[in-house]
Amino acid sequence: MTMRSALFIFVPFTRLASTLILVLLLVLGACSDDGAAGTEIEIADTQTAGGTAGDADGVDGTDADAGTTDDTSVEPECSTSLDCVIKNPGLGACQSPICNFDTFQCEIHAKDSCCETSGDCPIDDICLQGICPSPGAACEFVAVEAECKSNDECPVENSCQTSLCSDACGGICEYQTIEDCCVNADDCTINDPCLSSSCENSECVFTPVSACCNSDAGCNDGNECTVDTCVENACLYENVAGCGAECSDTKPCDDGNPCTTDECVNGECKIGSVPSCCTKDSQCPSVNSCASGYCDMATHTCTILVSANDPACCDPVIGNQCDDGNQCTADFCIEYTCTNPAIPGCTGPECQVAADCKSDSPCVEGLCVEGACSYQTVEGCCEKNNECNDKNPCTQDSCFNNDCKHETLSPCCLTDAECVDSNAECTQGVCGEDNLCKQGPIAGCCFDDAQCDDKNTCTSDTCQNWKCVYEPLGNCCIKDSDCDDKLLCTSNICDNGNCLTAEIDDCCEEDIDCSDGNPCTFDLCFANQCLVSPPGEDCCTSNDQCDDGDPCTNDSCNADNSCEHSSVAGCCDVSVGDSLGKVDFLPGEIDGIAFAPSQGQYRWREHDSNAFDGEAAMYYGNNDGTHYCYSNFFGASPGTATIPVESDPFPSGVFDLPNTGTVSVFFHVRLDMRKEADVDKLQLDVLEGGQVIGTVWTKADVPATSYGEWVPAQVDLTPYGGKKVQLRFQFSVETASAYGGCYDSGTGPRIDLFEVISSKCQAPPECTANGDCTASPGICYEAKGSCNDGKCEYKKLADCCETTSECNDGNACTFDICAAGKCNHQPIPGCCLADADCSATVACLQGVCNPVSHVCEFKVQGSCCTSDAQCNTPDKFCPGESFCTEGVCTQVASDKTETLMSFVFTSGYDGWQPEPQSGQYRWRENDETFVSSPRSLYFGNNDGEHYCSPFSSSPSNGIAHLPGLPSSAFPTGAISFDATGKSTLSFSVYLDVRSNPDVDKLAVRLDDVNGTQNTVWSKEMVSADQYGSWVNVSMDVSKFAPFTGTVRFFFNVVNTGTDGGCYNAGAGVFVDDVKVVQSCKLTFLP
């Protein structure tokens, strides 16, 4: 059979003891023909240079060089073996550089059984992975199940291991530990208390410990007047009697080491060591993962910190931490770890003594009767406040330490006799159903004139002999109707009891007052305001208004303001002739059009909405046909539509225009976009060879009054006769945000029924000179034009309108008309835009503007009344007594105070709830720091000492809900207050945290059940000098009424390391006496 040899390598790792690193290399060994097993090799520990395998310092542990005065020192070469590798490049594979930690000098060691080639091994042996495996043995290969085919199939466990798949030995994974390599600090242990170890980049790094020694020589302070000794790794310096200057106190003897006693005895410094003293955590050993040793820097003593995060950990000082509740297990805390071994043969009874029968309630006593637990109620014991109700409404019943307490409430009453008021003339005391005295006014009684104000400006109000007297004033008004002079064009108002009259501008009484002299408009006096309608379609005042678009008719306006159209003799219709090409823009058909861009949201496309012929049209905009640019004021890319391009309908890809007769292009256009010339530009260009040779049409050729309608267009192409051309529509948004923005200005431009026609007509020119151009197209154009290429052109006048649609100012309360080329905006009487425009002359009415009709609607206000009974408000917190005076409820508030919520934190959660409900650092109750006994609300650990963990960088945070879930005290789990009284939130707070506002944040918030959240207080309201003491906080929260919800305290550490860290910053946050009180006071309310 084939055997595998085990190779053990002992590598020197520290100066006091060698750490055994076992590297198991599985190598296929050779077997002799008679079946004898291969030889197992063990390579012994190599010795570090500079000493034997024993103590390098001396037999008894003392410094072998003690007493010498040789001050010669050698500069250290290394602190890790890696330093020696760097200082000795080019070493052979069998040479290992090591750092001697006695001398901190580099030494070169030979590796045992090391080889570089098979020639370095005995005869017939091979050098495998740098090792001669078995002297004298030949390698015999036997078929075995392969473990690997490549090195990648041999994963390593950590960075200190290498692997190799050896094909020569049957595909076996071989592993070797890297010398002087570490995975973590546990691999770098060293038996030298004066060196601290760490693992950095897989290298062990040893750092000298300050103020630590291994021998007396290490304590030489160069002072011949001291005897320097090393005791328990700490230097001790004793003065030589009679040598040098003597001390008079301990100050010259202070060596700055907290672990030495520094005394001046008989004029000499005596330095002694402090037993069990420490200066850092590494000097305090840890027991295990449950018990970490650390040095208390306040006392310089080692102590054990038991982990609170692992339920398996325990503190032997604290009992019952390991109790698993099983009577058949023995519960022990051994080395800070719980163990619960089973008790052999245990099948015992449920209990043996009464103590075995534990109750969750202090008011239930457990009894053990014949091995079985039974429970009975403890007489006179309580757990909740409602168990202590003595049926007396004038006592506050509470359960304190499981005993009922009954404290007399003040103010409180049981009979009317207890409610006598000192001011008996005008008030009457009554004990209300809420057991509070109410001092209600005696009807008709008064103290001074101010209480007699009846809100009537036309009466004199005085208080005489405790009674109000009202006398009318002459020549006085109360409301506007008292001042009405019955004239339609005057405005009459009552101002502070006096009538004021003013003329109404632009007022009319009959239609004749509104005549504008235009026979084509309808003039009306409506609600004393002139309304002028736009001119009728069949009415004219000039010839240009009668243009029917037919070149073969003469169009004129008759004396009766009607249009007449007579035929032009010898006129030729250029729309009749040979079609050079026609496009109907049907989606899915090859029309011979090229769109650029051809992709994107906003571009030219064929669309089946709003087509002139009812089928489809060419459209610039989105796929839905609803917009032509983005809603966020981003414009759209300019787009072109070129007609024709090479296709089945247009094999040549051009229009071949004849040079005889007349050539025209006809199409219909619908412009649903902005009219301004500098935006939404649309034009038709003529291209020859792909280059623009002329622009023959723009959107300016469409009257502004025709936007939104299909308009026929005819363009003369005769000047381009004899050329092969293409026609290209180009559209550009230019500026997206101008003039109200393009997104809401319409759906975009559309083109339909596009056709180029060659006619035999030789149409005469429209003009030959400028003097021929006297037929202005309208009042918005100059009367005389200029003749260009036989066509008259007229310049449009600025700020001129042709139709009323051009005058829309967007104001629903103006009547917009275009008259004589000017826009007029006349206010519409009785129209409103907001409720403020609807002022009521009667106090009981409230004006509301109808947002659709823009007409004022008047509704009776909620506070208006016709009788005292309508003024009662029993559902309000402060109902008081109400009277109806001049249609308005006048209310006298009652004197009332009610505590809506009060927390003094007596036991358990008392109706409040923490979030989270478990964990080491959270909201809980604390019985050590409070204002009102026995507890306070506290954020921190169970001991009340810290509010964050020293081992975690994750910040602590939590919420305290007051109240929490529904309980007997708070059936709905919430409190409520309305706006009729004053609501006050008060509490006391004790801050033992960092004062930096960016960390340890504390805030109080009112969270309404409807989701509204209002922060009403934060720790920034407490000055830094008030930290560490109780601070009383009180605030008016009435402005948040009506309110139904909870009060919530929020605490968040935010950052654990800022300002020295949170672990040592203090105990945490304490809150006590949290109350919400609503009250009323005796006042007269309007």
BELKA-V501448 format. One record per residue. N is the residue number from 0. NEAR is the number of other ideal C-beta (glycine too) atoms within 12 Angstrom. Layout:
n=N near=NEAR
n=N near=NEAR
//
This chain:
n=0 near=15
n=1 near=25
n=2 near=25
n=3 near=30
n=4 near=34
n=5 near=23
n=6 near=34
n=7 near=23
n=8 near=33
n=9 near=27
n=10 near=34
n=11 near=35
n=12 near=35
n=13 near=30
n=14 near=32
n=15 near=27
n=16 near=20
n=17 near=23
n=18 near=27
n=19 near=19
n=20 near=26
n=21 near=18
n=22 near=29
n=23 near=21
n=24 near=36
n=25 near=31
n=26 near=40
n=27 near=34
n=28 near=36
n=29 near=31
n=30 near=23
n=31 near=18
n=32 near=8
n=33 near=6
n=34 near=12
n=35 near=13
n=36 near=17
n=37 near=28
n=38 near=24
n=39 near=18
n=40 near=26
n=41 near=16
n=42 near=26
n=43 near=16
n=44 near=20
n=45 near=23
n=46 near=22
n=47 near=31
n=48 near=24
n=49 near=22
n=50 near=21
n=51 near=12
n=52 near=16
n=53 near=15
n=54 near=20
n=55 near=28
n=56 near=25
n=57 near=19
n=58 near=11
n=59 near=11
n=60 near=17
n=61 near=18
n=62 near=25
n=63 near=20
n=64 near=19
n=65 near=22
n=66 near=14
n=67 near=12
n=68 near=11
n=69 near=11
n=70 near=10
n=71 near=8
n=72 near=10
n=73 near=14
n=74 near=9
n=75 near=20
n=76 near=22
n=77 near=30
n=78 near=26
n=79 near=37
n=80 near=40
n=81 near=27
n=82 near=25
n=83 near=31
n=84 near=24
n=85 near=18
n=86 near=21
n=87 near=22
n=88 near=10
n=89 near=11
n=90 near=21
n=91 near=19
n=92 near=18
n=93 near=21
n=94 near=22
n=95 near=31
n=96 near=31
n=97 near=40
n=98 near=38
n=99 near=31
n=100 near=41
n=101 near=29
n=102 near=21
n=103 near=25
n=104 near=25
n=105 near=30
n=106 near=29
n=107 near=23
n=108 near=30
n=109 near=21
n=110 near=29
n=111 near=24
n=112 near=30
n=113 near=28
n=114 near=25
n=115 near=19
n=116 near=16
n=117 near=20
n=118 near=13
n=119 near=23
n=120 near=26
n=121 near=19
n=122 near=13
n=123 near=17
n=124 near=29
n=125 near=32
n=126 near=23
n=127 near=35
n=128 near=31
n=129 near=32
n=130 near=35
n=131 near=35
n=132 near=41
n=133 near=33
n=134 near=23
n=135 near=19
n=136 near=30
n=137 near=22
n=138 near=28
n=139 near=24
n=140 near=21
n=141 near=18
n=142 near=11
n=143 near=19
n=144 near=10
n=145 near=19
n=146 near=25
n=147 near=24
n=148 near=15
n=149 near=16
n=150 near=20
n=151 near=12
n=152 near=18
n=153 near=25
n=154 near=16
n=155 near=22
n=156 near=13
n=157 near=19
n=158 near=17
n=159 near=27
n=160 near=27
n=161 near=25
n=162 near=29
n=163 near=29
n=164 near=25
n=165 near=34
n=166 near=20
n=167 near=20
n=168 near=32
n=169 near=26
n=170 near=24
n=171 near=33
n=172 near=32
n=173 near=36
n=174 near=30
n=175 near=31
n=176 near=32
n=177 near=27
n=178 near=34
n=179 near=32
n=180 near=31
n=181 near=35
n=182 near=22
n=183 near=17
n=184 near=19
n=185 near=15
n=186 near=30
n=187 near=31
n=188 near=25
n=189 near=31
n=190 near=20
n=191 near=28
n=192 near=28
n=193 near=29
n=194 near=30
n=195 near=25
n=196 near=31
n=197 near=23
n=198 near=25
n=199 near=20
n=200 near=14
n=201 near=25
n=202 near=31
n=203 near=38
n=204 near=27
n=205 near=36
n=206 near=22
n=207 near=22
n=208 near=25
n=209 near=19
n=210 near=28
n=211 near=28
n=212 near=31
n=213 near=33
n=214 near=29
n=215 near=30
n=216 near=25
n=217 near=28
n=218 near=32
n=219 near=26
n=220 near=24
n=221 near=11
n=222 near=21
n=223 near=14
n=224 near=21
n=225 near=28
n=226 near=24
n=227 near=29
n=228 near=27
n=229 near=29
n=230 near=27
n=231 near=22
n=232 near=30
n=233 near=37
n=234 near=34
n=235 near=31
n=236 near=38
n=237 near=30
n=238 near=30
n=239 near=17
n=240 near=16
n=241 near=11
n=242 near=16
n=243 near=16
n=244 near=16
n=245 near=19
n=246 near=23
n=247 near=14
n=248 near=14
n=249 near=19
n=250 near=13
n=251 near=24
n=252 near=28
n=253 near=18
n=254 near=30
n=255 near=15
n=256 near=27
n=257 near=24
n=258 near=35
n=259 near=31
n=260 near=25
n=261 near=28
n=262 near=23
n=263 near=21
n=264 near=20
n=265 near=13
n=266 near=20
n=267 near=27
n=268 near=36
n=269 near=25
n=270 near=35
n=271 near=24
n=272 near=29
n=273 near=23
n=274 near=15
n=275 near=18
n=276 near=27
n=277 near=33
n=278 near=29
n=279 near=23
n=280 near=23
n=281 near=27
n=282 near=31
n=283 near=26
n=284 near=18
n=285 near=23
n=286 near=25
n=287 near=19
n=288 near=17
n=289 near=29
n=290 near=29
n=291 near=26
n=292 near=24
n=293 near=28
n=294 near=26
n=295 near=22
n=296 near=19
n=297 near=11
n=298 near=17
n=299 near=25
n=300 near=21
n=301 near=28
n=302 near=25
n=303 near=26
n=304 near=27
n=305 near=32
n=306 near=26
n=307 near=28
n=308 near=21
n=309 near=19
n=310 near=16
n=311 near=23
n=312 near=28
n=313 near=32
n=314 near=24
n=315 near=23
n=316 near=13
n=317 near=17
n=318 near=12
n=319 near=16
n=320 near=25
n=321 near=27
n=322 near=19
n=323 near=20
n=324 near=12
n=325 near=15
n=326 near=26
n=327 near=18
n=328 near=19
n=329 near=19
n=330 near=23
n=331 near=21
n=332 near=26
n=333 near=20
n=334 near=20
n=335 near=30
n=336 near=24
n=337 near=28
n=338 near=21
n=339 near=22
n=340 near=16
n=341 near=15
n=342 near=15
n=343 near=9
n=344 near=7
n=345 near=13
n=346 near=11
n=347 near=16
n=348 near=17
n=349 near=21
n=350 near=21
n=351 near=16
n=352 near=16
n=353 near=20
n=354 near=14
n=355 near=22
n=356 near=24
n=357 near=22
n=358 near=21
n=359 near=11
n=360 near=20
n=361 near=21
n=362 near=24
n=363 near=21
n=364 near=21
n=365 near=25
n=366 near=23
n=367 near=22
n=368 near=18
n=369 near=11
n=370 near=18
n=371 near=17
n=372 near=24
n=373 near=19
n=374 near=20
n=375 near=17
n=376 near=19
n=377 near=18
n=378 near=12
n=379 near=14
n=380 near=22
n=381 near=28
n=382 near=27
n=383 near=26
n=384 near=32
n=385 near=18
n=386 near=22
n=387 near=25
n=388 near=18
n=389 near=19
n=390 near=10
n=391 near=16
n=392 near=21
n=393 near=23
n=394 near=21
n=395 near=24
n=396 near=25
n=397 near=30
n=398 near=29
n=399 near=27
n=400 near=19
n=401 near=27
n=402 near=22
n=403 near=25
n=404 near=21
n=405 near=21
n=406 near=17
n=407 near=16
n=408 near=22
n=409 near=14
n=410 near=24
n=411 near=23
n=412 near=26
n=413 near=22
n=414 near=15
n=415 near=18
n=416 near=11
n=417 near=20
n=418 near=25
n=419 near=17
n=420 near=21
n=421 near=10
n=422 near=17
n=423 near=15
n=424 near=18
n=425 near=27
n=426 near=27
n=427 near=21
n=428 near=28
n=429 near=26
n=430 near=24
n=431 near=28
n=432 near=14
n=433 near=25
n=434 near=26
n=435 near=29
n=436 near=30
n=437 near=32
n=438 near=34
n=439 near=30
n=440 near=34
n=441 near=22
n=442 near=17
n=443 near=18
n=444 near=23
n=445 near=28
n=446 near=20
n=447 near=16
n=448 near=18
n=449 near=14
n=450 near=25
n=451 near=27
n=452 near=23
n=453 near=28
n=454 near=20
n=455 near=24
n=456 near=22
n=457 near=23
n=458 near=23
n=459 near=21
n=460 near=26
n=461 near=20
n=462 near=22
n=463 near=18
n=464 near=13
n=465 near=22
n=466 near=20
n=467 near=29
n=468 near=18
n=469 near=23
n=470 near=16
n=471 near=16
n=472 near=17
n=473 near=10
n=474 near=11
n=475 near=21
n=476 near=25
n=477 near=27
n=478 near=26
n=479 near=22
n=480 near=16
n=481 near=21
n=482 near=25
n=483 near=18
n=484 near=18
n=485 near=10
n=486 near=16
n=487 near=20
n=488 near=23
n=489 near=21
n=490 near=22
n=491 near=25
n=492 near=23
n=493 near=23
n=494 near=19
n=495 near=13
n=496 near=22
n=497 near=19
n=498 near=23
n=499 near=18
n=500 near=20
n=501 near=16
n=502 near=15
n=503 near=19
n=504 near=15
n=505 near=22
n=506 near=24
n=507 near=25
n=508 near=18
n=509 near=16
n=510 near=20
n=511 near=13
n=512 near=21
n=513 near=29
n=514 near=18
n=515 near=27
n=516 near=13
n=517 near=26
n=518 near=21
n=519 near=27
n=520 near=27
n=521 near=21
n=522 near=26
n=523 near=23
n=524 near=24
n=525 near=24
n=526 near=22
n=527 near=28
n=528 near=29
n=529 near=32
n=530 near=30
n=531 near=34
n=532 near=24
n=533 near=27
n=534 near=30
n=535 near=17
n=536 near=14
n=537 near=16
n=538 near=22
n=539 near=28
n=540 near=25
n=541 near=26
n=542 near=24
n=543 near=25
n=544 near=32
n=545 near=28
n=546 near=22
n=547 near=20
n=548 near=19
n=549 near=19
n=550 near=27
n=551 near=22
n=552 near=20
n=553 near=20
n=554 near=26
n=555 near=21
n=556 near=24
n=557 near=20
n=558 near=10
n=559 near=13
n=560 near=22
n=561 near=20
n=562 near=26
n=563 near=20
n=564 near=21
n=565 near=17
n=566 near=15
n=567 near=16
n=568 near=9
n=569 near=12
n=570 near=19
n=571 near=20
n=572 near=23
n=573 near=30
n=574 near=31
n=575 near=20
n=576 near=24
n=577 near=23
n=578 near=21
n=579 near=33
n=580 near=35
n=581 near=25
n=582 near=39
n=583 near=31
n=584 near=36
n=585 near=24
n=586 near=21
n=587 near=12
n=588 near=16
n=589 near=20
n=590 near=32
n=591 near=31
n=592 near=37
n=593 near=29
n=594 near=30
n=595 near=22
n=596 near=18
n=597 near=16
n=598 near=13
n=599 near=20
n=600 near=22
n=601 near=36
n=602 near=30
n=603 near=40
n=604 near=37
n=605 near=32
n=606 near=32
n=607 near=24
n=608 near=25
n=609 near=30
n=610 near=25
n=611 near=28
n=612 near=23
n=613 near=14
n=614 near=20
n=615 near=27
n=616 near=41
n=617 near=45
n=618 near=43
n=619 near=48
n=620 near=39
n=621 near=24
n=622 near=21
n=623 near=17
n=624 near=28
n=625 near=21
n=626 near=29
n=627 near=44
n=628 near=40
n=629 near=22
n=630 near=20
n=631 near=13
n=632 near=17
n=633 near=18
n=634 near=27
n=635 near=32
n=636 near=26
n=637 near=26
n=638 near=35
n=639 near=31
n=640 near=40
n=641 near=35
n=642 near=40
n=643 near=34
n=644 near=30
n=645 near=17
n=646 near=20
n=647 near=13
n=648 near=24
n=649 near=27
n=650 near=14
n=651 near=18
n=652 near=24
n=653 near=28
n=654 near=40
n=655 near=25
n=656 near=32
n=657 near=24
n=658 near=16
n=659 near=16
n=660 near=25
n=661 near=35
n=662 near=41
n=663 near=39
n=664 near=44
n=665 near=37
n=666 near=40
n=667 near=30
n=668 near=41
n=669 near=37
n=670 near=38
n=671 near=34
n=672 near=40
n=673 near=33
n=674 near=32
n=675 near=22
n=676 near=21
n=677 near=15
n=678 near=27
n=679 near=42
n=680 near=30
n=681 near=42
n=682 near=29
n=683 near=40
n=684 near=31
n=685 near=37
n=686 near=30
n=687 near=22
n=688 near=13
n=689 near=18
n=690 near=13
n=691 near=21
n=692 near=21
n=693 near=23
n=694 near=22
n=695 near=31
n=696 near=30
n=697 near=24
n=698 near=36
n=699 near=26
n=700 near=27
n=701 near=31
n=702 near=29
n=703 near=30
n=704 near=25
n=705 near=24
n=706 near=32
n=707 near=25
n=708 near=20
n=709 near=25
n=710 near=29
n=711 near=26
n=712 near=35
n=713 near=32
n=714 near=34
n=715 near=35
n=716 near=39
n=717 near=34
n=718 near=23
n=719 near=34
n=720 near=24
n=721 near=18
n=722 near=24
n=723 near=24
n=724 near=37
n=725 near=38
n=726 near=47
n=727 near=38
n=728 near=44
n=729 near=32
n=730 near=42
n=731 near=29
n=732 near=39
n=733 near=25
n=734 near=23
n=735 near=29
n=736 near=21
n=737 near=21
n=738 near=22
n=739 near=21
n=740 near=25
n=741 near=38
n=742 near=30
n=743 near=21
n=744 near=30
n=745 near=31
n=746 near=30
n=747 near=42
n=748 near=48
n=749 near=43
n=750 near=48
n=751 near=35
n=752 near=33
n=753 near=43
n=754 near=33
n=755 near=42
n=756 near=33
n=757 near=32
n=758 near=30
n=759 near=18
n=760 near=24
n=761 near=17
n=762 near=26
n=763 near=18
n=764 near=19
n=765 near=23
n=766 near=22
n=767 near=15
n=768 near=16
n=769 near=18
n=770 near=13
n=771 near=20
n=772 near=26
n=773 near=21
n=774 near=26
n=775 near=26
n=776 near=31
n=777 near=32
n=778 near=25
n=779 near=27
n=780 near=27
n=781 near=22
n=782 near=18
n=783 near=19
n=784 near=25
n=785 near=21
n=786 near=20
n=787 near=18
n=788 near=16
n=789 near=21
n=790 near=24
n=791 near=28
n=792 near=24
n=793 near=27
n=794 near=18
n=795 near=24
n=796 near=18
n=797 near=12
n=798 near=12
n=799 near=24
n=800 near=31
n=801 near=32
n=802 near=29
n=803 near=28
n=804 near=21
n=805 near=28
n=806 near=28
n=807 near=21
n=808 near=21
n=809 near=13
n=810 near=17
n=811 near=23
n=812 near=25
n=813 near=23
n=814 near=31
n=815 near=28
n=816 near=34
n=817 near=34
n=818 near=33
n=819 near=21
n=820 near=24
n=821 near=22
n=822 near=24
n=823 near=26
n=824 near=23
n=825 near=32
n=826 near=27
n=827 near=27
n=828 near=28
n=829 near=20
n=830 near=24
n=831 near=27
n=832 near=21
n=833 near=17
n=834 near=19
n=835 near=13
n=836 near=24
n=837 near=25
n=838 near=20
n=839 near=24
n=840 near=22
n=841 near=21
n=842 near=26
n=843 near=24
n=844 near=22
n=845 near=22
n=846 near=25
n=847 near=23
n=848 near=25
n=849 near=21
n=850 near=16
n=851 near=9
n=852 near=16
n=853 near=24
n=854 near=22
n=855 near=28
n=856 near=21
n=857 near=22
n=858 near=18
n=859 near=20
n=860 near=19
n=861 near=14
n=862 near=23
n=863 near=23
n=864 near=25
n=865 near=15
n=866 near=14
n=867 near=19
n=868 near=13
n=869 near=20
n=870 near=27
n=871 near=18
n=872 near=26
n=873 near=15
n=874 near=11
n=875 near=25
n=876 near=30
n=877 near=36
n=878 near=27
n=879 near=32
n=880 near=31
n=881 near=32
n=882 near=30
n=883 near=24
n=884 near=30
n=885 near=26
n=886 near=26
n=887 near=29
n=888 near=32
n=889 near=27
n=890 near=29
n=891 near=34
n=892 near=29
n=893 near=37
n=894 near=31
n=895 near=31
n=896 near=29
n=897 near=32
n=898 near=26
n=899 near=34
n=900 near=38
n=901 near=30
n=902 near=43
n=903 near=32
n=904 near=36
n=905 near=33
n=906 near=27
n=907 near=24
n=908 near=27
n=909 near=33
n=910 near=34
n=911 near=39
n=912 near=30
n=913 near=31
n=914 near=25
n=915 near=18
n=916 near=17
n=917 near=14
n=918 near=24
n=919 near=29
n=920 near=39
n=921 near=31
n=922 near=39
n=923 near=37
n=924 near=31
n=925 near=32
n=926 near=22
n=927 near=21
n=928 near=33
n=929 near=26
n=930 near=28
n=931 near=25
n=932 near=19
n=933 near=23
n=934 near=30
n=935 near=39
n=936 near=47
n=937 near=40
n=938 near=47
n=939 near=40
n=940 near=26
n=941 near=21
n=942 near=20
n=943 near=26
n=944 near=23
n=945 near=31
n=946 near=44
n=947 near=41
n=948 near=24
n=949 near=26
n=950 near=21
n=951 near=21
n=952 near=17
n=953 near=19
n=954 near=26
n=955 near=34
n=956 near=31
n=957 near=34
n=958 near=29
n=959 near=41
n=960 near=36
n=961 near=44
n=962 near=33
n=963 near=31
n=964 near=21
n=965 near=15
n=966 near=23
n=967 near=19
n=968 near=29
n=969 near=31
n=970 near=14
n=971 near=18
n=972 near=24
n=973 near=30
n=974 near=41
n=975 near=29
n=976 near=36
n=977 near=24
n=978 near=20
n=979 near=29
n=980 near=34
n=981 near=29
n=982 near=37
n=983 near=28
n=984 near=38
n=985 near=30
n=986 near=38
n=987 near=29
n=988 near=40
n=989 near=36
n=990 near=38
n=991 near=34
n=992 near=41
n=993 near=33
n=994 near=25
n=995 near=23
n=996 near=20
n=997 near=16
n=998 near=28
n=999 near=40
n=1000 near=32
n=1001 near=44
n=1002 near=29
n=1003 near=39
n=1004 near=28
n=1005 near=38
n=1006 near=29
n=1007 near=23
n=1008 near=17
n=1009 near=14
n=1010 near=9
n=1011 near=16
n=1012 near=21
n=1013 near=24
n=1014 near=23
n=1015 near=30
n=1016 near=29
n=1017 near=22
n=1018 near=36
n=1019 near=19
n=1020 near=21
n=1021 near=29
n=1022 near=14
n=1023 near=17
n=1024 near=10
n=1025 near=20
n=1026 near=25
n=1027 near=21
n=1028 near=18
n=1029 near=24
n=1030 near=29
n=1031 near=20
n=1032 near=31
n=1033 near=23
n=1034 near=26
n=1035 near=21
n=1036 near=35
n=1037 near=26
n=1038 near=17
n=1039 near=30
n=1040 near=29
n=1041 near=25
n=1042 near=33
n=1043 near=23
n=1044 near=32
n=1045 near=38
n=1046 near=46
n=1047 near=35
n=1048 near=45
n=1049 near=33
n=1050 near=41
n=1051 near=28
n=1052 near=39
n=1053 near=26
n=1054 near=23
n=1055 near=29
n=1056 near=21
n=1057 near=23
n=1058 near=21
n=1059 near=16
n=1060 near=26
n=1061 near=40
n=1062 near=31
n=1063 near=21
n=1064 near=31
n=1065 near=30
n=1066 near=30
n=1067 near=41
n=1068 near=50
n=1069 near=43
n=1070 near=46
n=1071 near=34
n=1072 near=33
n=1073 near=41
n=1074 near=32
n=1075 near=41
n=1076 near=29
n=1077 near=32
n=1078 near=28
n=1079 near=33
n=1080 near=19
n=1081 near=25
n=1082 near=22
n=1083 near=24
n=1084 near=25
n=1085 near=20
//
